[in-house]
Amino acid sequence: MDTFKYSRAQDMSQAIQAGAQSPTAQQGAPVRFVAGGTTLLDLMKLNVERPTQVVDINRLPLDKVEKLPNGGLKIGALVRNSDLAHDPTVQSDYAVLSQALLSGASAQLRNMATTGGNLLQRTRCVYFRDTAMACNKREPGSGCSALEGENRTLAILGTSPHCTATNPSDMNVALTALEATIHIQGAKGEREVAIHDFFLLPGNTPHREHVMEPGDLITFVSLPELRPGTKSVYLKLRDRASYEFALSSAAVVAEVADGRFKRVRIALGGVGTKPWRSLEAEKVLEGKKVDPAVFREASNAALRDARPQSENGFKVELTKRCLTHALALATKTA
């Protein structure tokens, strides 16, 4: 780990100024915000992240979960994962989010990890975390060792010749199915970004993972109010039962009326270079009868464009089964 300057931001403007206008930022050296530190500190120890300045934002007033006037929910960027998962409104109205959070990491990590940090969580690709190996995400233009190497856990959707790394977050998959909005404050003011547009495909620039700019700070996430009768489910498949990242996961938010899908949103995890919204599966399901054959048809559509690598072809069928079962759980009547 390299030496770095550490400071605490007392308010939003101080944090943004430190991120965007500090001398180190102007010289091109990275400035990083830290809250729980569950990802950043690990990567600093590995010399994957080498900031010259770390700004502690834990004192900012961004740690509340609040109802919005429009019936939706406001989640502060510093809300800890454990607090969010156990929030009564989240558990009752946004069960998919609570389930996703509780399926991730360990209780100790969930007590530290934050909403904003989880949104910006870096990939677990072994080549990204090993500075001796080529990785376009870590060092643009160096190559992608995973393409011909160990890629069993990596992506089959949204990949490019330059990167096949997965987004590792469970929370992000649930937020994608819930059509969350990310609220950002930076040197150029405030803006809102739909989660579907927040994450970027690797393309030719895999080091660009999201739309955040230097000095930008996530302030909160907002969720729309779900219509009466909506049920949601998060299903995660992994190599072991705890403290493991998804080989495949599915978040389903479904409204069913008279035995048919009235409205449905689907997102997949463990298989995409970003949290994967499956518009193809949603199109198959809209207006269709709740039926296992329809579930399978939707799952086939969701994986139609999958491009497996040398070791992860099994993820295609695994994900079809994961989504099929998640749909069955989301439409199951008591």
C-alpha positions as CSV (number, residue, x, y, z in Angstrom):
1,M,0.0,0.0,0.0
2,D,1.3,3.4,-1.0
3,T,1.3,6.4,1.4
4,F,-1.7,8.8,1.1
5,K,-3.2,11.9,2.6
6,Y,-6.3,11.3,4.8
7,S,-8.9,13.9,5.6
8,R,-12.5,14.1,6.9
9,A,-15.2,16.0,5.1
10,Q,-17.5,18.0,7.4
11,D,-20.1,18.8,4.7
12,M,-21.0,18.0,1.1
13,S,-19.3,21.0,-0.4
14,Q,-16.0,20.2,1.3
15,A,-16.2,16.6,0.1
16,I,-16.9,17.6,-3.5
17,Q,-14.2,20.2,-3.5
18,A,-11.7,17.8,-2.2
19,G,-12.6,15.3,-4.8
20,A,-12.7,17.6,-7.8
21,Q,-10.3,20.5,-7.0
22,S,-7.5,19.2,-4.8
23,P,-3.9,19.6,-6.1
24,T,-3.6,15.9,-6.3
25,A,-6.7,15.6,-8.5
26,Q,-5.4,18.3,-10.8
27,Q,-2.1,16.4,-11.2
28,G,-4.0,13.4,-12.3
29,A,-3.5,11.4,-9.1
30,P,-6.7,9.7,-7.8
31,V,-8.8,10.9,-4.9
32,R,-11.1,8.4,-3.3
33,F,-14.0,8.8,-0.9
34,V,-14.2,6.2,1.9
35,A,-17.2,5.2,4.1
36,G,-17.3,1.5,5.1
37,G,-14.1,0.8,3.1
38,T,-14.9,-2.8,2.6
39,T,-13.8,-2.7,-1.0
40,L,-11.5,0.3,-1.2
41,L,-9.1,-0.8,1.6
42,D,-8.8,-4.3,0.2
43,L,-7.8,-3.0,-3.2
44,M,-5.4,-0.5,-1.7
45,K,-3.6,-3.3,0.1
46,L,-3.3,-5.1,-3.3
47,N,-2.0,-1.9,-5.0
48,V,-4.9,-2.1,-7.4
49,E,-6.2,1.2,-6.0
50,R,-3.4,3.7,-5.3
51,P,-5.0,6.9,-4.2
52,T,-2.8,9.8,-3.0
53,Q,-5.8,11.2,-1.1
54,V,-8.6,9.5,0.8
55,V,-11.6,11.6,2.0
56,D,-13.7,10.2,4.8
57,I,-17.3,11.0,4.2
58,N,-18.8,9.2,7.2
59,R,-19.8,12.5,8.9
60,L,-22.1,13.6,6.1
61,P,-25.9,13.4,6.8
62,L,-26.6,10.6,4.3
63,D,-27.5,7.7,6.6
64,K,-31.4,7.8,6.6
65,V,-34.1,5.7,5.0
66,E,-37.1,7.9,4.4
67,K,-40.5,7.7,2.8
68,L,-40.9,10.1,-0.2
69,P,-44.0,12.3,-0.7
70,N,-44.8,10.4,-3.9
71,G,-45.0,7.1,-2.0
72,G,-41.5,5.9,-3.0
73,L,-38.4,5.5,-0.8
74,K,-35.3,7.5,-0.3
75,I,-32.1,5.6,0.7
76,G,-29.1,7.7,1.8
77,A,-25.7,6.8,0.4
78,L,-24.3,6.1,3.8
79,V,-27.1,3.7,5.0
80,R,-25.3,0.5,6.0
81,N,-26.4,-2.6,4.2
82,S,-27.5,-4.4,7.4
83,D,-29.7,-1.4,8.4
84,L,-31.3,-1.2,4.9
85,A,-31.9,-5.0,4.8
86,H,-33.8,-4.9,8.1
87,D,-35.7,-1.7,7.5
88,P,-39.4,-2.5,8.0
89,T,-40.5,-0.7,4.8
90,V,-37.8,-2.4,2.7
91,Q,-38.8,-5.8,4.1
92,S,-42.5,-5.3,3.5
93,D,-42.6,-3.3,0.3
94,Y,-39.2,-4.0,-1.4
95,A,-38.5,-7.6,-0.3
96,V,-36.3,-8.2,-3.3
97,L,-33.8,-5.6,-2.0
98,S,-33.8,-7.0,1.6
99,Q,-33.3,-10.5,0.3
100,A,-30.4,-9.4,-2.0
101,L,-28.6,-7.6,0.7
102,L,-28.9,-10.5,3.2
103,S,-27.5,-12.9,0.6
104,G,-24.3,-10.9,0.2
105,A,-21.0,-10.9,2.1
106,S,-21.1,-11.6,5.8
107,A,-23.0,-10.0,8.7
108,Q,-19.8,-8.2,9.7
109,L,-19.3,-6.7,6.2
110,R,-22.9,-5.8,5.9
111,N,-22.6,-3.8,9.1
112,M,-19.9,-1.6,7.5
113,A,-20.8,-1.6,3.8
114,T,-22.9,1.3,2.5
115,T,-25.4,1.9,-0.2
116,G,-23.1,4.2,-2.2
117,G,-20.1,2.0,-1.8
118,N,-22.1,-1.1,-2.9
119,L,-23.2,0.7,-6.1
120,L,-19.5,1.4,-6.9
121,Q,-18.2,-2.0,-5.9
122,R,-15.4,-3.3,-8.1
123,T,-15.3,-6.6,-9.9
124,R,-13.9,-9.8,-8.2
125,C,-12.1,-11.0,-11.3
126,V,-8.9,-12.5,-10.1
127,Y,-6.9,-10.8,-12.9
128,F,-8.2,-7.4,-11.9
129,R,-7.0,-8.0,-8.4
130,D,-3.6,-9.4,-9.4
131,T,-1.3,-6.5,-10.6
132,A,1.1,-9.1,-12.2
133,M,-1.6,-10.0,-14.8
134,A,-2.9,-8.1,-17.8
135,C,-6.2,-6.3,-17.1
136,N,-7.8,-3.6,-19.3
137,K,-10.0,-2.6,-16.4
138,R,-7.1,-1.9,-14.1
139,E,-4.6,-0.8,-16.8
140,P,-6.2,0.2,-20.1
141,G,-4.6,-1.3,-23.2
142,S,-2.7,-4.0,-21.3
143,G,-5.0,-6.9,-22.4
144,C,-7.5,-9.2,-20.7
145,S,-6.0,-12.3,-19.2
146,A,-9.5,-13.7,-18.4
147,L,-10.4,-14.3,-22.1
148,E,-8.0,-17.3,-22.3
149,G,-7.6,-17.9,-18.6
150,E,-9.8,-18.6,-15.5
151,N,-13.2,-17.3,-16.5
152,R,-15.6,-19.7,-14.8
153,T,-17.2,-17.0,-12.6
154,L,-17.1,-14.2,-15.1
155,A,-19.7,-12.7,-17.5
156,I,-21.6,-14.2,-20.4
157,L,-23.7,-11.1,-21.1
158,G,-22.4,-7.6,-22.2
159,T,-18.9,-8.8,-22.7
160,S,-16.4,-7.3,-25.2
161,P,-13.0,-8.4,-26.6
162,H,-11.5,-6.2,-23.9
163,C,-13.3,-7.4,-20.8
164,T,-15.5,-10.2,-19.4
165,A,-15.6,-9.2,-15.7
166,T,-18.9,-9.3,-13.8
167,N,-20.4,-6.7,-11.6
168,P,-20.3,-8.5,-8.2
169,S,-23.1,-6.7,-6.3
170,D,-26.3,-8.4,-5.2
171,M,-27.9,-5.1,-4.2
172,N,-27.3,-3.6,-7.7
173,V,-29.4,-6.4,-9.3
174,A,-32.3,-5.8,-7.0
175,L,-32.1,-2.0,-7.5
176,T,-32.1,-2.6,-11.3
177,A,-35.3,-4.6,-11.1
178,L,-36.8,-1.9,-8.9
179,E,-35.9,0.8,-11.5
180,A,-34.0,2.8,-8.9
181,T,-32.7,6.3,-9.6
182,I,-29.2,7.4,-8.5
183,H,-28.9,10.9,-7.2
184,I,-25.5,12.5,-7.6
185,Q,-24.0,15.8,-6.5
186,G,-20.7,17.1,-8.0
187,A,-18.8,20.2,-9.0
188,K,-21.3,20.8,-11.8
189,G,-24.3,20.5,-9.6
190,E,-26.9,17.8,-8.9
191,R,-28.3,15.2,-11.3
192,E,-30.4,12.1,-11.4
193,V,-29.4,9.0,-13.3
194,A,-31.6,5.9,-13.9
195,I,-29.8,2.8,-12.7
196,H,-30.1,1.3,-16.2
197,D,-28.0,4.2,-17.5
198,F,-25.7,4.5,-14.5
199,F,-23.5,1.4,-15.3
200,L,-21.6,1.3,-18.5
201,L,-20.8,-1.7,-20.8
202,P,-17.1,-2.4,-21.1
203,G,-16.8,-1.9,-24.9
204,N,-13.4,-0.4,-25.7
205,T,-13.2,1.3,-22.3
206,P,-13.7,-1.3,-19.5
207,H,-12.0,1.0,-17.0
208,R,-15.1,3.2,-17.3
209,E,-17.6,1.3,-15.2
210,H,-20.2,4.0,-14.5
211,V,-21.1,7.6,-15.2
212,M,-19.4,9.2,-12.1
213,E,-17.0,12.0,-12.8
214,P,-14.1,13.2,-10.5
215,G,-15.6,14.8,-7.4
216,D,-19.0,13.3,-7.9
217,L,-20.7,11.9,-4.8
218,I,-23.7,9.7,-4.6
219,T,-26.1,11.3,-2.1
220,F,-29.1,8.9,-2.2
221,V,-31.0,6.4,-4.2
222,S,-34.8,6.7,-4.7
223,L,-37.2,3.8,-5.4
224,P,-40.6,4.3,-7.0
225,E,-43.7,3.2,-5.1
226,L,-44.7,-0.3,-6.2
227,R,-48.3,-0.9,-7.2
228,P,-50.6,-2.8,-4.9
229,G,-50.3,-6.6,-5.3
230,T,-46.7,-6.5,-6.5
231,K,-44.4,-9.2,-5.3
232,S,-40.7,-9.4,-5.5
233,V,-38.0,-12.1,-5.1
234,Y,-34.3,-12.4,-5.2
235,L,-32.8,-15.8,-5.9
236,K,-29.0,-16.4,-5.7
237,L,-27.1,-19.5,-6.9
238,R,-23.5,-19.9,-5.7
239,D,-20.9,-22.5,-5.0
240,R,-21.5,-22.4,-1.2
241,A,-24.3,-21.2,1.0
242,S,-22.7,-18.1,2.6
243,Y,-20.1,-15.4,2.0
244,E,-19.9,-16.2,-1.8
245,F,-20.5,-14.2,-4.9
246,A,-23.3,-15.3,-7.3
247,L,-22.7,-17.7,-10.2
248,S,-26.1,-16.6,-11.2
249,S,-28.9,-14.6,-9.6
250,A,-32.3,-13.3,-10.6
251,A,-34.4,-10.4,-9.2
252,V,-38.1,-10.4,-10.2
253,V,-40.6,-7.7,-9.5
254,A,-44.0,-8.8,-10.7
255,E,-47.6,-7.6,-10.6
256,V,-50.1,-10.4,-11.5
257,A,-53.8,-9.9,-12.0
258,D,-56.4,-12.5,-13.1
259,G,-53.6,-15.1,-13.5
260,R,-51.6,-13.0,-15.9
261,F,-48.6,-10.8,-15.8
262,K,-49.7,-7.2,-15.7
263,R,-46.3,-5.7,-15.1
264,V,-42.9,-7.4,-14.6
265,R,-39.3,-6.3,-14.2
266,I,-36.3,-8.7,-14.3
267,A,-32.6,-8.3,-13.6
268,L,-29.9,-10.9,-13.6
269,G,-26.7,-11.0,-11.6
270,G,-23.4,-13.0,-11.7
271,V,-23.7,-13.2,-15.5
272,G,-23.4,-9.6,-16.8
273,T,-20.7,-7.0,-17.0
274,K,-23.2,-4.8,-15.3
275,P,-26.4,-5.6,-13.4
276,W,-28.4,-7.1,-16.3
277,R,-31.9,-5.8,-17.0
278,S,-33.6,-8.4,-19.2
279,L,-36.0,-6.4,-21.4
280,E,-36.2,-9.6,-23.6
281,A,-37.7,-11.7,-20.8
282,E,-40.0,-8.9,-19.7
283,K,-41.4,-8.6,-23.3
284,V,-42.2,-12.3,-23.3
285,L,-44.0,-12.2,-20.0
286,E,-46.1,-9.0,-20.3
287,G,-49.7,-10.0,-20.5
288,K,-49.0,-13.7,-20.6
289,K,-50.6,-16.3,-18.3
290,V,-48.6,-17.4,-15.3
291,D,-47.4,-20.7,-16.4
292,P,-44.1,-22.7,-16.2
293,A,-43.9,-23.0,-20.0
294,V,-44.0,-19.2,-20.2
295,F,-41.3,-18.9,-17.5
296,R,-39.0,-21.1,-19.6
297,E,-39.8,-19.1,-22.7
298,A,-38.8,-15.9,-20.9
299,S,-35.6,-17.5,-19.6
300,N,-34.6,-18.6,-23.0
301,A,-35.1,-15.1,-24.3
302,A,-33.1,-13.6,-21.5
303,L,-30.0,-15.8,-22.4
304,R,-30.4,-15.6,-26.2
305,D,-27.5,-13.3,-26.6
306,A,-25.2,-15.0,-24.1
307,R,-21.6,-15.3,-25.1
308,P,-19.9,-17.8,-22.8
309,Q,-16.2,-18.1,-22.5
310,S,-14.1,-21.3,-22.3
311,E,-15.0,-22.3,-18.7
312,N,-18.5,-20.7,-18.0
313,G,-20.8,-22.2,-20.6
314,F,-22.7,-23.9,-17.8
315,K,-24.0,-20.4,-16.7
316,V,-26.4,-20.3,-19.6
317,E,-28.5,-23.2,-18.5
318,L,-27.9,-22.4,-14.8
319,T,-29.3,-18.9,-15.3
320,K,-32.3,-20.1,-17.2
321,R,-33.2,-22.4,-14.3
322,C,-32.5,-19.6,-11.8
323,L,-34.9,-17.2,-13.5
324,T,-37.5,-19.8,-14.1
325,H,-37.5,-20.7,-10.4
326,A,-37.5,-17.0,-9.3
327,L,-40.5,-16.4,-11.5
328,A,-42.3,-19.3,-9.9
329,L,-41.5,-18.0,-6.4
330,A,-42.6,-14.4,-7.3
331,T,-46.0,-15.6,-8.6
332,K,-46.7,-18.2,-6.0
333,T,-49.9,-17.6,-4.1
334,A,-50.1,-18.2,-0.4
